[in-house]
Amino acid sequence: MRNASIIPYQNLGTVAYEPADLIFPISDNGDKGCWFRIESESDFHSKEIRIPRNTRRLVLELYVSFHGNDEFWYSNPPSLYITTNNLATGRGNGAYREVFVTVDGELVGSEVPFPVVFTGGINPLFWEPVVAIGAFDLPSYDLELTPFLEKLLDGKAHSFGIGVADGISYWLVDANLHIWLDPQSKTVKAKSSVLPPPPAIVVNRGTQFKQLDGVFKIRAERSSEFVGWVKSSSGNYTTTFSQRYSFKSSIRFAKNGTYKLVKQKVKAKREVKVVNEKGVVVLRNRVRRRYPINVITATSPGSHKDTYVLVTNMSHSMKEKSLHGDYSSRVYNSQDSRGWMEVKDHSVLSGTANTEQSFRYSGEFGCYSRTIGTSDGKLIRDNSTFHCLSVS
């Protein structure tokens, strides 16, 4: 039997399992692929979209992918370090990136993306037969735009834009616009609450280096809240969309730049709250994510001419707690990789690598846990269970 408490709100499009009525892509025209390509922090791409006037809910699903000089953006030192030491690399501009979304030039949300390591990254020997978290299934990020419907329901086309703060070449970004309609009405009414604009992001940077050795630290925080009501055939409901995240990064070079330690921590919280005309909270969707990454690399001369040995250790994880109405879930996915490789030019001559991965889920569908171990391209351990284990 269906839970009677969620029946009235399913018409809002807020129940996690009700699909959107329409999905509009926010992407390039397809001449060179459908991704927008971001080449610099001043680069910005947008698309004009006309929103149906009977839209009762609007969600933007954001996708990002980073490549080139920003593939390992979380490990990039400041550009000053590169120019001062006359290094032949374009991987600079520091280790902070923020992907932001605008509607008609107004900021409506942003994300510090999960640091996906693509196959071949850090140490290619890590990724056989496993791949890094998110490498084959990029995380997406939902931004609730329902509070902005007042300005979007005028029958005119509006500009939805995406950019990358501090980004360098190159990023691939796009989005899907999920639209829920009121089938009983040709138009709905909407009003955005007048709130102070979200404060500008404050990024605190600490830079200290001498020649090739030094330490670079970054701290950043952002919080925002948007409120608006929509009156449709289902009633009058007020939606509040709030975001908050904190960012910490540390990069240390030692031993004349041959030793590098990267530490990054991101904590993010996103919440959507829906309140009826009586002020009763009828639905609350909340997602909390934590995704730390630690990378150590140490370079030394190789055993052959024009070769070098790179020792690599990496650990990263994604911890997510979700609440969707009456349902909650927890997911923990972590990887710990260690190895070395001897390299000539861009070819791996020899090496060894081990990766340990642990995945745990608990939620409305029960529990699932799986741990695997790999060594030198072979699966040496694979254990799974449907028993509920602790997901801290």
C-alpha distance (Angstrom), angle and dihedral (degrees) to the residues before:
residue distance angle dihedral
M1 . . .
R2 3.77 . .
N3 3.76 119.5 .
A4 3.79 103.7 -105.9
S5 3.80 91.1 -151.0
I6 3.79 93.2 70.0
I7 3.80 99.8 42.7
P8 3.84 97.1 86.6
Y9 3.80 92.3 48.0
Q10 3.77 96.3 48.6
N11 3.80 86.3 78.4
L12 3.80 87.2 62.7
G13 3.76 92.4 65.2
T14 3.78 89.6 -122.2
V15 3.78 100.1 116.0
A16 3.79 107.3 102.5
Y17 3.81 94.4 -125.9
E18 3.80 100.4 48.8
P19 3.81 107.6 100.2
A20 3.78 122.3 -139.5
D21 3.80 119.9 -97.7
L22 3.80 92.5 -134.1
I23 3.80 135.4 18.1
F24 3.80 119.6 -162.3
P25 3.82 119.6 -169.5
I26 3.79 119.5 -130.3
S27 3.78 97.2 -157.2
D28 3.78 146.3 111.6
N29 3.78 122.8 -69.5
G30 3.80 92.6 -102.0
D31 3.83 100.8 -111.7
K32 3.82 89.5 120.3
G33 3.77 98.4 15.1
C34 3.78 129.1 -61.9
W35 3.81 98.0 -85.7
F36 3.78 121.7 98.8
R37 3.80 107.2 -124.2
I38 3.82 115.7 -139.0
E39 3.82 113.2 -159.0
S40 3.81 101.5 174.2
E41 3.79 144.4 1.1
S42 3.81 89.4 -91.3
D43 3.81 92.8 50.8
F44 3.79 113.9 104.7
H45 3.78 134.8 172.8
S46 3.79 131.3 -164.8
K47 3.78 143.3 171.7
E48 3.79 131.4 -149.0
I49 3.82 114.3 -126.4
R50 3.78 131.2 174.7
I51 3.81 111.3 -142.2
P52 3.85 117.1 -145.7
R53 3.80 110.9 -108.0
N54 3.81 92.8 -127.7
T55 3.83 93.5 58.8
R56 3.81 111.6 135.9
R57 3.81 99.5 176.1
L58 3.80 133.8 23.8
V59 3.82 128.4 -171.4
L60 3.80 128.4 175.3
E61 3.81 115.8 -150.4
L62 3.81 109.5 -156.6
Y63 3.82 126.4 -153.7
V64 3.81 126.1 -170.1
S65 3.79 135.3 179.2
F66 3.82 125.6 178.8
H67 3.80 127.4 -151.9
G68 3.81 145.5 153.2
N69 3.79 113.4 29.7
D70 3.81 90.3 -4.3
E71 3.82 99.0 48.9
F72 3.81 87.8 104.8
W73 3.82 96.1 29.4
Y74 3.81 90.8 148.8
S75 3.82 88.7 66.2
N76 3.81 99.2 42.4
P77 3.82 116.0 122.9
P78 3.82 121.4 -144.5
S79 3.80 115.6 -76.7
L80 3.81 88.9 -118.2
Y81 3.81 89.8 65.5
I82 3.81 90.4 52.9
T83 3.81 97.1 46.8
T84 3.81 94.5 42.3
N85 3.81 91.1 54.1
N86 3.83 94.0 39.5
L87 3.81 91.3 -124.8
A88 3.79 118.4 177.9
T89 3.80 97.1 -131.1
G90 3.77 136.2 100.5
R91 3.80 94.1 -155.8
G92 3.78 98.6 111.4
N93 3.81 142.6 101.4
G94 3.80 92.8 104.5
A95 3.79 131.3 -85.5
Y96 3.81 103.1 -74.5
R97 3.80 123.7 99.8
E98 3.79 130.2 167.9
V99 3.81 123.6 -176.0
F100 3.80 110.3 -150.4
V101 3.80 135.6 -170.0
T102 3.80 127.4 -151.6
V103 3.80 135.7 -171.1
D104 3.80 112.5 -152.5
G105 3.79 88.0 -18.2
E106 3.82 95.1 -51.4
L107 3.81 119.0 120.9
V108 3.82 110.2 -116.3
G109 3.81 101.3 167.4
S110 3.79 146.7 -27.5
E111 3.79 142.1 -162.0
V112 3.78 139.2 -156.6
P113 3.81 97.5 -137.9
F114 3.77 126.4 -126.5
P115 3.84 107.9 -99.0
V116 3.79 99.5 -114.9
V117 3.81 114.3 -167.6
F118 3.78 109.3 -148.1
T119 3.81 123.4 -145.1
G120 3.78 107.7 -74.8
G121 3.80 92.6 27.7
I122 3.84 123.9 133.5
N123 3.82 91.2 -12.2
P124 3.83 119.4 0.1
L125 3.81 90.2 -153.1
F126 3.83 89.1 68.5
W127 3.79 92.2 67.4
E128 3.79 103.9 62.8
P129 3.00 117.1 127.2
V130 3.84 93.2 -10.6
V131 3.80 129.0 53.0
A132 3.78 130.0 -144.6
I133 3.81 120.6 -89.0
G134 3.79 109.7 -75.7
A135 3.81 96.0 3.8
F136 3.82 93.4 119.0
D137 3.82 95.8 27.9
L138 3.80 112.0 37.4
P139 3.81 114.0 -148.4
S140 3.80 114.9 -113.4
Y141 3.80 128.2 -151.2
D142 3.82 125.2 -140.9
L143 3.80 120.3 -144.9
E144 3.81 115.8 -169.6
L145 3.82 108.1 -136.4
T146 3.82 98.0 173.4
P147 3.85 91.3 105.7
F148 3.83 88.3 62.8
L149 3.81 97.1 53.8
E150 3.81 93.8 105.5
K151 3.81 91.9 73.0
L152 3.82 93.9 37.9
L153 3.82 100.9 53.6
D154 3.81 96.9 70.2
G155 3.80 94.4 100.0
K156 3.81 92.5 -110.8
A157 3.80 129.9 116.4
H158 3.79 115.6 -99.9
S159 3.79 131.5 -161.3
F160 3.82 119.1 -113.7
G161 3.80 110.4 -169.7
I162 3.82 138.6 -174.7
G163 3.80 129.8 -162.1
V164 3.81 140.0 161.4
A165 3.80 118.9 -127.7
D166 3.83 110.7 -136.9
G167 3.80 89.6 0.6
I168 3.80 123.8 153.2
S169 3.80 130.4 -171.2
Y170 2.84 114.7 -16.9
W171 3.83 142.7 20.2
L172 3.80 129.2 145.4
V173 3.80 111.9 -149.3
D174 3.78 137.4 169.0
A175 3.78 140.3 142.2
N176 3.78 146.2 -152.1
L177 3.79 120.8 -129.3
H178 3.83 109.8 -144.8
I179 3.80 113.3 -156.6
W180 3.80 128.3 -168.2
L181 3.82 115.6 -164.3
D182 3.80 134.6 -155.0
P183 3.82 103.1 -122.9
Q184 3.81 91.5 -166.3
S185 3.81 96.9 57.1
K186 3.78 139.6 49.3
T187 3.79 90.7 -150.3
V188 3.79 137.1 17.5
K189 3.78 130.5 -160.2
A190 3.79 123.0 -119.8
K191 3.78 136.9 176.3
S192 3.79 131.0 -171.1
S193 3.78 117.8 -143.5
V194 3.78 115.6 -122.3
L195 3.80 106.2 -115.0
P196 3.79 131.3 162.1
P197 3.81 109.9 -89.8
P198 3.80 113.8 -98.4
P199 3.79 110.8 -89.6
A200 3.77 117.1 -101.3
I201 3.76 114.0 -97.0
V202 3.78 112.9 -95.3
V203 3.79 113.7 -149.4
N204 3.80 115.9 -171.3
R205 3.79 113.9 -158.9
G206 3.79 129.8 -170.8
T207 3.80 119.2 -166.3
Q208 3.79 125.8 -177.9
F209 3.79 124.6 156.0
K210 3.77 143.0 142.1
Q211 3.76 115.4 -156.9
L212 3.84 106.2 -46.5
D213 3.81 98.6 -17.1
G214 3.77 124.0 79.2
V215 3.78 150.9 107.0
F216 3.82 128.4 -104.2
K217 3.80 121.6 -170.0
I218 3.80 131.9 -176.4
R219 3.78 131.5 -173.7
A220 3.80 125.4 -178.9
E221 3.80 138.9 165.7
R222 3.78 134.6 -176.1
S223 3.79 133.4 -179.4
S224 3.80 129.8 177.0
E225 3.79 139.8 169.3
F226 3.80 131.1 -165.6
V227 3.82 126.1 -174.3
G228 3.79 132.8 -171.8
W229 3.79 141.1 147.8
V230 3.79 131.4 -133.0
K231 3.80 124.4 -159.5
S232 3.80 112.7 -158.7
S233 3.79 136.9 145.7
S234 3.83 87.3 -73.9
G235 3.81 92.4 60.1
N236 3.79 137.8 -99.9
Y237 3.80 114.5 -46.6
T238 3.79 130.2 174.2
T239 3.80 118.5 -145.2
T240 3.80 123.5 -158.8
F241 3.79 118.7 -166.5
S242 3.80 116.3 -168.7
Q243 3.79 132.1 176.8
R244 3.76 133.9 -174.7
Y245 3.77 132.9 170.0
S246 3.78 139.8 164.7
F247 3.78 127.2 -154.3
K248 3.81 131.3 -161.4
S249 3.78 126.5 178.4
S250 3.79 135.6 174.2
I251 3.81 128.4 -179.5
R252 3.80 121.4 -177.3
F253 3.79 128.7 -173.9
A254 3.82 120.8 -165.8
K255 3.81 141.0 162.0
N256 3.79 92.7 45.9
G257 3.79 91.8 -47.6
T258 3.81 96.0 -55.0
Y259 3.82 92.9 109.8
K260 3.81 119.6 60.9
L261 3.81 128.6 -179.3
V262 3.81 119.7 -171.5
K263 3.79 122.9 -171.4
Q264 3.79 124.5 176.0
K265 3.82 132.4 169.2
V266 3.79 127.0 -174.9
K267 3.80 125.5 -176.2
A268 3.80 117.1 -173.7
K269 3.79 133.7 178.9
R270 3.79 125.6 -173.2
E271 3.81 123.9 179.9
V272 3.80 136.5 179.8
K273 3.80 117.3 -167.5
V274 3.81 124.9 -174.3
V275 3.82 121.1 -162.4
N276 3.82 127.3 -173.4
E277 3.80 128.4 -137.5
K278 3.82 90.9 -85.2
G279 3.79 92.2 55.8
V280 3.80 93.7 -107.6
V281 3.80 116.7 143.4
V282 3.79 103.5 -122.6
L283 3.77 98.4 175.1
R284 3.79 139.3 11.3
N285 3.80 125.8 -173.3
R286 3.78 116.1 -173.1
V287 3.80 132.6 174.6
R288 3.80 124.7 -174.4
R289 3.78 119.6 -173.3
R290 3.78 134.1 -176.9
Y291 3.77 121.5 -175.6
P292 3.80 119.8 173.7
I293 3.79 124.3 177.2
N294 3.82 129.8 -169.9
V295 3.81 123.4 -173.3
I296 3.81 128.8 -179.1
T297 3.80 122.7 -174.1
A298 3.80 127.1 176.8
T299 3.80 123.0 -175.7
S300 3.81 127.1 -157.9
P301 3.83 136.1 161.4
G302 3.79 116.0 -75.8
S303 3.78 130.0 -126.9
H304 3.80 93.3 -107.6
K305 3.78 134.9 51.5
D306 3.81 115.2 -76.6
T307 3.81 92.6 7.0
Y308 3.77 133.5 116.3
V309 3.80 135.8 -167.1
L310 3.78 118.6 -127.6
V311 3.81 118.5 -163.8
T312 3.81 110.3 -160.2
N313 3.80 133.1 -171.3
M314 3.78 122.5 175.3
S315 3.79 136.9 172.3
H316 3.79 127.4 176.7
S317 3.77 137.8 156.7
M318 3.79 146.2 -178.6
K319 3.79 118.0 -140.8
E320 3.80 115.8 -176.2
K321 3.81 132.7 178.5
S322 3.80 116.2 -172.2
L323 3.78 134.2 -172.7
H324 3.81 118.4 -172.0
G325 3.78 111.1 174.9
D326 3.78 106.9 -64.1
Y327 3.79 94.0 -8.8
S328 3.78 130.0 83.5
S329 3.78 134.3 -179.0
R330 3.78 140.8 179.3
V331 3.78 128.8 -151.9
Y332 3.78 128.2 -174.4
N333 3.80 120.8 -177.6
S334 3.81 121.2 172.6
Q335 3.79 138.5 168.5
D336 3.80 131.2 -167.3
S337 3.81 116.6 -170.4
R338 3.81 131.5 -179.3
G339 3.78 131.9 175.6
W340 3.79 150.6 109.2
M341 3.76 137.2 -124.2
E342 3.80 138.0 -168.8
V343 3.79 110.5 -133.4
K344 3.79 136.1 -166.0
D345 3.77 115.7 -172.1
H346 3.82 99.4 -39.3
S347 3.81 97.6 -32.7
V348 3.81 124.6 103.9
L349 3.81 108.3 -133.8
S350 3.81 98.4 -178.7
G351 3.77 142.5 -24.5
T352 3.77 148.2 128.5
A353 3.79 132.6 -114.6
N354 3.80 139.5 -178.4
T355 3.80 128.7 -167.7
E356 3.80 128.6 -170.2
Q357 3.80 117.8 -166.3
S358 3.80 130.2 -174.6
F359 3.80 125.4 -172.2
R360 3.81 125.3 -177.6
Y361 3.80 130.7 176.0
S362 3.80 131.8 179.7
G363 3.78 125.9 173.6
E364 3.77 146.9 99.5
F365 3.81 92.1 -35.4
G366 3.79 92.3 55.1
C367 3.78 126.0 -109.2
Y368 3.77 137.3 -47.8
S369 3.79 132.2 -180.0
R370 3.78 131.5 179.7
T371 3.80 132.9 175.6
I372 3.78 125.3 -174.9
G373 3.78 136.7 179.6
T374 3.80 128.0 -158.7
S375 3.79 132.2 -171.3
D376 3.80 127.3 -173.6
G377 3.78 94.0 -18.7
K378 3.80 97.2 -44.7
L379 3.79 131.8 105.9
I380 3.80 106.3 -122.3
R381 3.80 100.3 169.8
D382 3.81 135.5 22.1
N383 3.81 121.5 169.1
S384 3.79 127.5 166.9
T385 3.79 137.5 172.4
F386 3.78 140.2 177.3
H387 3.80 91.6 -145.1
C388 3.79 115.7 114.3
L389 3.79 110.8 -104.8
S390 3.78 126.9 -179.9
V391 3.81 114.4 -77.3
S392 3.79 102.6 -170.4
